[in-house]
Amino acid sequence: MKRFLLFFFLVLLLLGGITGGLYWSSAQVPDFYQEALQEQVEPEVRQEEAKEFVQRSMQVVNDVRNHEPLWSQEFSEQQVNAWLAEELHQKYDKWVPDGVTDPRIRFEKNQVELGFHLTLPKWSGIISLKFKPWLMKENRLVLELEQARAGLLPIPIDEAMTELIQEARKEGWYIEWGESNGNDTLIIYLDRRKPELPELTALAVETGLFRIAGKSESDSQ
């Protein structure tokens, strides 16, 4: 009987330790996200970086509207994070899912890391995603998901992916869910079956930088 009680007590301790460890792991903050939030940038500088991001984005829009034969643009990690901090919630809060705050990104060689704070009724912490964006061919954008975590704890995203695809299709986007290199992938048809739209011909992620390039419909024929 004493051996059974001792064994039962040890099992309780083990289960408690596992549960505590899982909770601790889920509450941790990824290094890149912590660094992005703690980056010391003067408000004026951050506002200027956010403005630069908007200007570069609008330049792409104008090039497309004006049917420029070839167009390209690059965005720095600092510009994107400045825009996320300064303008996303202020001007586009209705686009942000409930419970999501303070999104930040990091650009590494061929990889993007995205993190945000998620508040749910029974949990609050940092969700982080690591994915590789690449072009299958012109206007076929692939997002290859390499990692999804709550804190340091891996999480399944099947249900979230299914809901994302369903909502995107309702908005007219054509998205497929597949697998590449053993990872889940989203294949996004950027032209939405509209041949008059410009073609995205190149995409590159480098340390601190994201580059895109394309050509107009008139140049592609």
Phi, psi and omega in degrees: 000317179297321179296320180296315179297320179295316179298316180298319179295318179295322177297317178299318178297318180297313179297319178297320178294319178296313180300315178296321178295319178296317179296318179298315181297319182289341182266357182283159182248124178301147184302314184298324181288318177300317180295321180295320180289327184270356181302124184276102179232130178298141181308320181295320179293316180297320178295323178293320178296319178296319178298320179296321177299316180297316181297318179293322177296317179293329177297320176298314180301315180295320178299320179292314180298325181273006178055043175299132183304317179226141177217155179203160179198155175227149182230134178273157177301320181296320180295316181295313181294326177296317178295319178299322182282322188270321194239335187303305183284332181287319186252338186229034185298330181292342177277343186272129179301150178302137177088352182264127178220161172051053175290144176216155180232164169219134177260123172238175181302112177066013183222151173234133172248131179236131177227150176204158177272129180242127178246118178242167181305325185242008181201146176216129181181194185257126172260132178229143179233139173238123182217159180247114176269135176205163182261123174291317169198184184304130179066019173240093183272128179250129173249106183265109185279117181263337185198137173223126185220149167254107190067241175256005187263122177300143180230145174283146183232016183304312182295317180296320179297318180298315179294321179299314180296318180298316180293320180296320180293327176297330180273003177097004178275146177255112185229138175242152178244122182218207181217141177212132181055031180079006181246151173294143180224147169251128175252116185252123178272098188291336182278350181050032180064028177245101187294344182283348180286153181293161181258132172275116188253342182208147179209133180215138176242123177237173180300112178084357185222148175230126183238142174225157177208155180198184178217156183282163181299323182293331181278343186272357182257000000 
